[in-house]
Amino acid sequence: MTLPQTYIFFGRSGSGKGTQAVLLKEYIESQGRKVLYIETGEELRSFSDSDNYTAKRTKETIEGGDFMPVFMPIWIWTNKFVKEYDGTQDLILDGVARRKGEASALDSALKFYECKNINIINVVISRDEAFKRLRLRSRNDDSDAGIWKRLDWYERDVPDVLNYFKEIDGYIYHEIDGERSIEDIHEDIKKMVCS
């Protein structure tokens, strides 16, 4: 029996990492395996519609184009782990560790759950391509200024996170050219992490 696997997706906003995470989830499930999929941004947006003060502050932060404080994304994914992870599912994580504080918290969680051979999947696209895709997406928080702010945050914080994981035993780094067709990228990911 194959042990549960962990896949952590990285990439600029607009890189298509969410699409690829969902395709990988569907593929793994088609092989008869269970998956716990956590997409932190979507979970935060869903939570922001709740009726409490923290949700209100979350909505204001998202709509203002600001970055959430470190504790919020950590709370989102740790809450999902505690409530839904049973040790038998493959984990697919998107947007769970964009800053060093989050990365060390995630590493401690994965060690606690005895996860092995953790795959980092970095879907790489240029800033200009990311901006173009996000303009076409037209989500509420996708103003031009908000897009550039998110892209700046990515370049400021995420390379340090990727380097952090590269230096830890048990993490396997994969870089994927994200400026190709969705189908070609998906096939490359399957070859890299599922063969």
Secondary structure, DSSP 4 states (H G I P E B T S, - for coil): -PPP-EEEEEE-TTSSHHHHHHHHHHHHHHTT--EEEEEHHHHHHHHTTSSSHHHHHHHHHHHTTPPPPTHHHHHHHHHHHHHH--SSSEEEEESS-SSHHHHHHHHHHHHHTT--SEEEEEEE--HHHHHHHHHHH--TT--HHHHHHHHHHHHHHHHHHHHHHHTSTTEEEEEEE-SS-HHHHHHHHHHHHH-
